[in-house]
Amino acid sequence: MIRATFYRHFPSKDDLIVQYIGTADRGIREAVAAATDKPTSADSGVRALADFVASQIKTPGLRGCAFLNAAAEYPDLADPIHQAILAHRSWFYERERADPVSLA
């Protein structure tokens, strides 16, 4: 019954996963922006980002990184799921490389 409901909204499992990855990406972007808002020094910006990552790892019931889990299941670089994962990874990588005082 639940499966039928999902597929009324998503034509396929892949479409559902792309939507999930997109929703997770937006949530992480918002949380990182809030966590790194107005760093006072390079140190505080990097610490805020590290604290955010650590808080996510400590989440009860965590079953690993959704992006890494999906990448393992969908390794084809041309797959829309993998493309959504790469977009998230690229954004996060650029955040890490950014000037720590201007992370927000």
VMD Tcl script that builds the backbone (N, CA, C; Angstrom):
set m [mol new atoms 312]
animate dup $m
set s [atomselect $m all]
$s set {name element resname resid chain x y z} {
  {N N MET 1 A 0.816 -1.188 0.000}
  {CA C MET 1 A 0.000 0.000 0.000}
  {C C MET 1 A 0.863 1.257 0.000}
  {N N ILE 2 A 1.864 1.313 0.867}
  {CA C ILE 2 A 2.738 2.485 0.916}
  {C C ILE 2 A 3.489 2.637 -0.400}
  {N N ARG 3 A 3.967 1.528 -0.950}
  {CA C ARG 3 A 4.702 1.589 -2.210}
  {C C ARG 3 A 3.844 2.218 -3.302}
  {N N ALA 4 A 2.590 1.820 -3.389}
  {CA C ALA 4 A 1.709 2.380 -4.409}
  {C C ALA 4 A 1.549 3.887 -4.224}
  {N N THR 5 A 1.466 4.340 -2.983}
  {CA C THR 5 A 1.341 5.769 -2.710}
  {C C THR 5 A 2.579 6.520 -3.174}
  {N N PHE 6 A 3.757 5.991 -2.872}
  {CA C PHE 6 A 4.997 6.629 -3.321}
  {C C PHE 6 A 5.024 6.751 -4.835}
  {N N TYR 7 A 4.654 5.687 -5.513}
  {CA C TYR 7 A 4.780 5.696 -6.959}
  {C C TYR 7 A 3.681 6.499 -7.655}
  {N N ARG 8 A 2.677 6.935 -6.908}
  {CA C ARG 8 A 1.728 7.894 -7.478}
  {C C ARG 8 A 2.403 9.256 -7.601}
  {N N HIS 9 A 3.370 9.521 -6.715}
  {CA C HIS 9 A 4.077 10.801 -6.711}
  {C C HIS 9 A 5.408 10.747 -7.446}
  {N N PHE 10 A 5.974 9.567 -7.550}
  {CA C PHE 10 A 7.275 9.382 -8.201}
  {C C PHE 10 A 7.154 8.245 -9.209}
  {N N PRO 11 A 7.445 8.510 -10.468}
  {CA C PRO 11 A 7.306 7.482 -11.504}
  {C C PRO 11 A 8.168 6.239 -11.266}
  {N N SER 12 A 9.288 6.410 -10.551}
  {CA C SER 12 A 10.164 5.261 -10.331}
  {C C SER 12 A 10.922 5.430 -9.002}
  {N N LYS 13 A 11.552 4.349 -8.602}
  {CA C LYS 13 A 12.391 4.390 -7.398}
  {C C LYS 13 A 13.513 5.409 -7.588}
  {N N ASP 14 A 14.088 5.450 -8.768}
  {CA C ASP 14 A 15.173 6.395 -9.041}
  {C C ASP 14 A 14.714 7.844 -8.863}
  {N N ASP 15 A 13.502 8.155 -9.327}
  {CA C ASP 15 A 12.967 9.513 -9.155}
  {C C ASP 15 A 12.787 9.841 -7.676}
  {N N LEU 16 A 12.344 8.876 -6.905}
  {CA C LEU 16 A 12.190 9.057 -5.462}
  {C C LEU 16 A 13.544 9.319 -4.808}
  {N N ILE 17 A 14.565 8.582 -5.199}
  {CA C ILE 17 A 15.898 8.746 -4.622}
  {C C ILE 17 A 16.488 10.103 -5.000}
  {N N VAL 18 A 16.313 10.524 -6.237}
  {CA C VAL 18 A 16.809 11.846 -6.653}
  {C C VAL 18 A 16.149 12.928 -5.807}
  {N N GLN 19 A 14.851 12.804 -5.568}
  {CA C GLN 19 A 14.141 13.785 -4.743}
  {C C GLN 19 A 14.667 13.751 -3.311}
  {N N TYR 20 A 14.888 12.553 -2.772}
  {CA C TYR 20 A 15.412 12.424 -1.407}
  {C C TYR 20 A 16.790 13.070 -1.292}
  {N N ILE 21 A 17.663 12.781 -2.258}
  {CA C ILE 21 A 19.020 13.352 -2.257}
  {C C ILE 21 A 18.926 14.878 -2.348}
  {N N GLY 22 A 18.048 15.389 -3.188}
  {CA C GLY 22 A 17.872 16.840 -3.316}
  {C C GLY 22 A 17.377 17.471 -2.025}
  {N N THR 23 A 16.451 16.818 -1.359}
  {CA C THR 23 A 15.928 17.324 -0.087}
  {C C THR 23 A 17.008 17.298 0.987}
  {N N ALA 24 A 17.762 16.216 1.048}
  {CA C ALA 24 A 18.866 16.117 2.015}
  {C C ALA 24 A 19.909 17.199 1.738}
  {N N ASP 25 A 20.218 17.424 0.471}
  {CA C ASP 25 A 21.191 18.447 0.091}
  {C C ASP 25 A 20.740 19.830 0.556}
  {N N ARG 26 A 19.498 20.172 0.282}
  {CA C ARG 26 A 18.983 21.488 0.694}
  {C C ARG 26 A 19.016 21.633 2.213}
  {N N GLY 27 A 18.650 20.586 2.934}
  {CA C GLY 27 A 18.680 20.637 4.391}
  {C C GLY 27 A 20.079 20.845 4.934}
  {N N ILE 28 A 21.035 20.170 4.345}
  {CA C ILE 28 A 22.426 20.308 4.784}
  {C C ILE 28 A 22.949 21.705 4.448}
  {N N ARG 29 A 22.627 22.199 3.277}
  {CA C ARG 29 A 23.075 23.555 2.913}
  {C C ARG 29 A 22.538 24.597 3.897}
  {N N GLU 30 A 21.264 24.467 4.242}
  {CA C GLU 30 A 20.665 25.410 5.198}
  {C C GLU 30 A 21.302 25.280 6.576}
  {N N ALA 31 A 21.511 24.052 7.021}
  {CA C ALA 31 A 22.097 23.827 8.348}
  {C C ALA 31 A 23.534 24.325 8.407}
  {N N VAL 32 A 24.301 24.098 7.351}
  {CA C VAL 32 A 25.687 24.572 7.318}
  {C C VAL 32 A 25.707 26.096 7.303}
  {N N ALA 33 A 24.824 26.703 6.531}
  {CA C ALA 33 A 24.772 28.168 6.501}
  {C C ALA 33 A 24.454 28.714 7.889}
  {N N ALA 34 A 23.505 28.099 8.578}
  {CA C ALA 34 A 23.147 28.558 9.928}
  {C C ALA 34 A 24.292 28.333 10.907}
  {N N ALA 35 A 24.954 27.191 10.792}
  {CA C ALA 35 A 26.041 26.861 11.724}
  {C C ALA 35 A 27.263 27.742 11.521}
  {N N THR 36 A 27.471 28.189 10.316}
  {CA C THR 36 A 28.679 28.971 10.013}
  {C C THR 36 A 28.368 30.451 9.834}
  {N N ASP 37 A 27.167 30.858 10.207}
  {CA C ASP 37 A 26.759 32.256 10.059}
  {C C ASP 37 A 27.630 33.155 10.922}
  {N N LYS 38 A 28.194 34.159 10.308}
  {CA C LYS 38 A 28.983 35.190 10.984}
  {C C LYS 38 A 30.161 34.659 11.808}
  {N N PRO 39 A 31.043 33.885 11.184}
  {CA C PRO 39 A 32.238 33.476 11.928}
  {C C PRO 39 A 33.080 34.703 12.265}
  {N N THR 40 A 33.683 34.683 13.419}
  {CA C THR 40 A 34.476 35.833 13.851}
  {C C THR 40 A 35.948 35.678 13.500}
  {N N SER 41 A 36.324 34.470 13.154}
  {CA C SER 41 A 37.713 34.222 12.771}
  {C C SER 41 A 37.752 32.998 11.864}
  {N N ALA 42 A 38.899 32.783 11.242}
  {CA C ALA 42 A 39.066 31.586 10.416}
  {C C ALA 42 A 38.835 30.346 11.264}
  {N N ASP 43 A 39.344 30.387 12.483}
  {CA C ASP 43 A 39.202 29.273 13.407}
  {C C ASP 43 A 37.737 28.967 13.706}
  {N N SER 44 A 36.952 29.986 13.981}
  {CA C SER 44 A 35.556 29.760 14.372}
  {C C SER 44 A 34.724 29.228 13.197}
  {N N GLY 45 A 35.010 29.669 11.985}
  {CA C GLY 45 A 34.286 29.168 10.819}
  {C C GLY 45 A 34.564 27.699 10.567}
  {N N VAL 46 A 35.824 27.309 10.655}
  {CA C VAL 46 A 36.194 25.905 10.453}
  {C C VAL 46 A 35.631 25.049 11.579}
  {N N ARG 47 A 35.720 25.544 12.806}
  {CA C ARG 47 A 35.169 24.793 13.947}
  {C C ARG 47 A 33.661 24.610 13.815}
  {N N ALA 48 A 32.971 25.637 13.374}
  {CA C ALA 48 A 31.519 25.542 13.212}
  {C C ALA 48 A 31.157 24.476 12.184}
  {N N LEU 49 A 31.886 24.429 11.085}
  {CA C LEU 49 A 31.636 23.423 10.061}
  {C C LEU 49 A 31.941 22.028 10.607}
  {N N ALA 50 A 33.049 21.877 11.313}
  {CA C ALA 50 A 33.409 20.579 11.906}
  {C C ALA 50 A 32.387 20.160 12.959}
  {N N ASP 51 A 31.923 21.102 13.773}
  {CA C ASP 51 A 30.907 20.798 14.785}
  {C C ASP 51 A 29.618 20.326 14.132}
  {N N PHE 52 A 29.251 20.942 13.019}
  {CA C PHE 52 A 28.045 20.524 12.309}
  {C C PHE 52 A 28.191 19.081 11.833}
  {N N VAL 53 A 29.307 18.770 11.203}
  {CA C VAL 53 A 29.530 17.408 10.709}
  {C C VAL 53 A 29.503 16.418 11.874}
  {N N ALA 54 A 30.157 16.755 12.970}
  {CA C ALA 54 A 30.173 15.876 14.146}
  {C C ALA 54 A 28.766 15.662 14.691}
  {N N SER 55 A 27.952 16.706 14.717}
  {CA C SER 55 A 26.583 16.564 15.230}
  {C C SER 55 A 25.762 15.628 14.353}
  {N N GLN 56 A 26.011 15.654 13.057}
  {CA C GLN 56 A 25.290 14.768 12.147}
  {C C GLN 56 A 25.686 13.311 12.358}
  {N N ILE 57 A 26.951 13.079 12.620}
  {CA C ILE 57 A 27.443 11.720 12.840}
  {C C ILE 57 A 26.847 11.128 14.116}
  {N N LYS 58 A 26.556 11.976 15.098}
  {CA C LYS 58 A 26.025 11.520 16.380}
  {C C LYS 58 A 24.508 11.324 16.367}
  {N N THR 59 A 23.851 11.586 15.262}
  {CA C THR 59 A 22.399 11.474 15.189}
  {C C THR 59 A 21.961 10.041 15.485}
  {N N PRO 60 A 21.045 9.864 16.456}
  {CA C PRO 60 A 20.559 8.510 16.761}
  {C C PRO 60 A 19.936 7.867 15.519}
  {N N GLY 61 A 20.231 6.613 15.314}
  {CA C GLY 61 A 19.666 5.888 14.190}
  {C C GLY 61 A 20.355 6.141 12.868}
  {N N LEU 62 A 21.453 6.871 12.882}
  {CA C LEU 62 A 22.177 7.158 11.644}
  {C C LEU 62 A 22.584 5.857 10.972}
  {N N ARG 63 A 22.326 5.783 9.684}
  {CA C ARG 63 A 22.688 4.597 8.914}
  {C C ARG 63 A 23.761 4.930 7.883}
  {N N GLY 64 A 24.606 5.864 8.227}
  {CA C GLY 64 A 25.667 6.281 7.324}
  {C C GLY 64 A 25.242 7.484 6.506}
  {N N CYS 65 A 26.158 7.965 5.728}
  {CA C CYS 65 A 25.911 9.129 4.879}
  {C C CYS 65 A 24.999 8.731 3.715}
  {N N ALA 66 A 23.887 9.419 3.579}
  {CA C ALA 66 A 22.942 9.117 2.501}
  {C C ALA 66 A 23.601 9.244 1.132}
  {N N PHE 67 A 24.505 10.202 1.012}
  {CA C PHE 67 A 25.165 10.434 -0.274}
  {C C PHE 67 A 26.140 9.301 -0.603}
  {N N LEU 68 A 26.915 8.882 0.399}
  {CA C LEU 68 A 27.840 7.773 0.171}
  {C C LEU 68 A 27.090 6.462 -0.067}
  {N N ASN 69 A 26.034 6.240 0.685}
  {CA C ASN 69 A 25.238 5.031 0.499}
  {C C ASN 69 A 24.645 4.979 -0.907}
  {N N ALA 70 A 24.095 6.087 -1.358}
  {CA C ALA 70 A 23.504 6.130 -2.699}
  {C C ALA 70 A 24.577 5.993 -3.778}
  {N N ALA 71 A 25.740 6.604 -3.556}
  {CA C ALA 71 A 26.833 6.500 -4.538}
  {C C ALA 71 A 27.287 5.052 -4.698}
  {N N ALA 72 A 27.279 4.307 -3.597}
  {CA C ALA 72 A 27.672 2.894 -3.673}
  {C C ALA 72 A 26.652 2.086 -4.472}
  {N N GLU 73 A 25.389 2.466 -4.376}
  {CA C GLU 73 A 24.326 1.755 -5.092}
  {C C GLU 73 A 24.194 2.190 -6.552}
  {N N TYR 74 A 24.610 3.417 -6.834}
  {CA C TYR 74 A 24.470 3.989 -8.179}
  {C C TYR 74 A 25.811 4.566 -8.638}
  {N N PRO 75 A 26.768 3.695 -8.983}
  {CA C PRO 75 A 28.116 4.161 -9.322}
  {C C PRO 75 A 28.262 4.779 -10.720}
  {N N ASP 76 A 27.267 4.590 -11.581}
  {CA C ASP 76 A 27.354 5.129 -12.938}
  {C C ASP 76 A 27.316 6.657 -12.890}
  {N N LEU 77 A 28.395 7.292 -13.326}
  {CA C LEU 77 A 28.507 8.755 -13.269}
  {C C LEU 77 A 27.416 9.479 -14.049}
  {N N ALA 78 A 26.842 8.827 -15.055}
  {CA C ALA 78 A 25.807 9.462 -15.870}
  {C C ALA 78 A 24.418 9.334 -15.244}
  {N N ASP 79 A 24.283 8.490 -14.243}
  {CA C ASP 79 A 22.986 8.277 -13.595}
  {C C ASP 79 A 22.530 9.566 -12.905}
  {N N PRO 80 A 21.262 9.946 -13.040}
  {CA C PRO 80 A 20.769 11.163 -12.381}
  {C C PRO 80 A 20.973 11.146 -10.857}
  {N N ILE 81 A 20.909 9.996 -10.247}
  {CA C ILE 81 A 21.154 9.899 -8.806}
  {C C ILE 81 A 22.598 10.263 -8.516}
  {N N HIS 82 A 23.509 9.701 -9.275}
  {CA C HIS 82 A 24.927 10.001 -9.069}
  {C C HIS 82 A 25.218 11.474 -9.370}
  {N N GLN 83 A 24.550 12.038 -10.350}
  {CA C GLN 83 A 24.720 13.451 -10.670}
  {C C GLN 83 A 24.278 14.340 -9.505}
  {N N ALA 84 A 23.180 13.967 -8.841}
  {CA C ALA 84 A 22.717 14.725 -7.672}
  {C C ALA 84 A 23.738 14.626 -6.532}
  {N N ILE 85 A 24.326 13.462 -6.375}
  {CA C ILE 85 A 25.356 13.263 -5.348}
  {C C ILE 85 A 26.580 14.117 -5.670}
  {N N LEU 86 A 27.006 14.114 -6.920}
  {CA C LEU 86 A 28.167 14.904 -7.322}
  {C C LEU 86 A 27.928 16.397 -7.122}
  {N N ALA 87 A 26.713 16.857 -7.367}
  {CA C ALA 87 A 26.401 18.275 -7.151}
  {C C ALA 87 A 26.557 18.626 -5.670}
  {N N HIS 88 A 26.093 17.746 -4.792}
  {CA C HIS 88 A 26.234 17.978 -3.347}
  {C C HIS 88 A 27.708 17.961 -2.945}
  {N N ARG 89 A 28.434 16.959 -3.402}
  {CA C ARG 89 A 29.858 16.856 -3.059}
  {C C ARG 89 A 30.633 18.071 -3.545}
  {N N SER 90 A 30.316 18.524 -4.741}
  {CA C SER 90 A 31.004 19.687 -5.305}
  {C C SER 90 A 30.737 20.922 -4.451}
  {N N TRP 91 A 29.473 21.119 -4.068}
  {CA C TRP 91 A 29.129 22.251 -3.203}
  {C C TRP 91 A 29.888 22.167 -1.879}
  {N N PHE 92 A 29.881 20.983 -1.250}
  {CA C PHE 92 A 30.533 20.844 0.054}
  {C C PHE 92 A 32.040 21.067 -0.067}
  {N N TYR 93 A 32.638 20.546 -1.113}
  {CA C TYR 93 A 34.073 20.736 -1.344}
  {C C TYR 93 A 34.401 22.221 -1.475}
  {N N GLU 94 A 33.585 22.933 -2.233}
  {CA C GLU 94 A 33.816 24.369 -2.395}
  {C C GLU 94 A 33.633 25.106 -1.073}
  {N N ARG 95 A 32.704 24.665 -0.245}
  {CA C ARG 95 A 32.524 25.270 1.088}
  {C C ARG 95 A 33.781 25.085 1.927}
  {N N GLU 96 A 34.346 23.898 1.876}
  {CA C GLU 96 A 35.555 23.609 2.652}
  {C C GLU 96 A 36.727 24.449 2.164}
  {N N ARG 97 A 36.770 24.715 0.891}
  {CA C ARG 97 A 37.892 25.483 0.323}
  {C C ARG 97 A 37.716 26.983 0.494}
  {N N ALA 98 A 36.491 27.406 0.811}
  {CA C ALA 98 A 36.198 28.842 0.925}
  {C C ALA 98 A 37.013 29.480 2.032}
  {N N ASP 99 A 37.155 30.768 1.930}
  {CA C ASP 99 A 37.788 31.543 2.993}
  {C C ASP 99 A 36.978 31.282 4.268}
  {N N PRO 100 A 37.580 30.667 5.280}
  {CA C PRO 100 A 36.826 30.292 6.495}
  {C C PRO 100 A 36.106 31.445 7.166}
  {N N VAL 101 A 36.589 32.659 7.021}
  {CA C VAL 101 A 35.922 33.791 7.666}
  {C C VAL 101 A 34.665 34.172 6.885}
  {N N SER 102 A 34.575 33.763 5.631}
  {CA C SER 102 A 33.384 34.102 4.843}
  {C C SER 102 A 32.613 32.845 4.462}
  {N N LEU 103 A 32.566 31.849 5.324}
  {CA C LEU 103 A 31.861 30.612 5.029}
  {C C LEU 103 A 30.362 30.811 4.858}
  {N N ALA 104 A 29.787 31.749 5.535}
  {CA C ALA 104 A 28.330 31.901 5.514}
  {C C ALA 104 A 27.819 32.464 4.194}
}
mol reanalyze $m
mol bondsrecalc $m
mol representation Tube
mol addrep $m
